C-alpha cells in the first residue's frame, strides 16, 4: 500500500469515525467499493440512519479525497 493510500485510509477513518481493518481493504479497489465499505462499517458502529446512506457516504468520502489529495 502506497503512502497516498495510507493517508487516504487514515483520513477516511478519521472523517467517519470508523476503523477499517486491513483485510477489508484488500478487496477495495474502487471509490464505490470504499464508499460501500464505509456504509457497512458505519452501520455496524450504529451511527445515525441517513435517508440515503450510499449518497451520504459517497459525498463524505469525496470531501475526504479532495482534502487528502489537495485537489480543488
C-alpha positions, 0 to 999 in steps of 0.5 A, a space after each residue: 500500500 502506497 503512502 497516498 493510500 495510507 493517508 487516504 485510509 487514515 483520513 477516511 477513518 478519521 472523517 467517519 469515525 470508523 476503523 477499517 481493518 486491513 483485510 477489508 481493504 484488500 478487496 477495495 479497489 474502487 471509490 464505490 467499493 470504499 464508499 460501500 465499505 464505509 456504509 457497512 462499517 458505519 452501520 455496524 458502529 450504529 451511527 445515525 440512519 441517513 435517508 440515503 446512506 450510499 449518497 451520504 457516504 459517497 459525498 463524505 468520502 469525496 470531501 475526504 479525497 479532495 482534502 487528502 489529495 489537495 485537489 480543488 
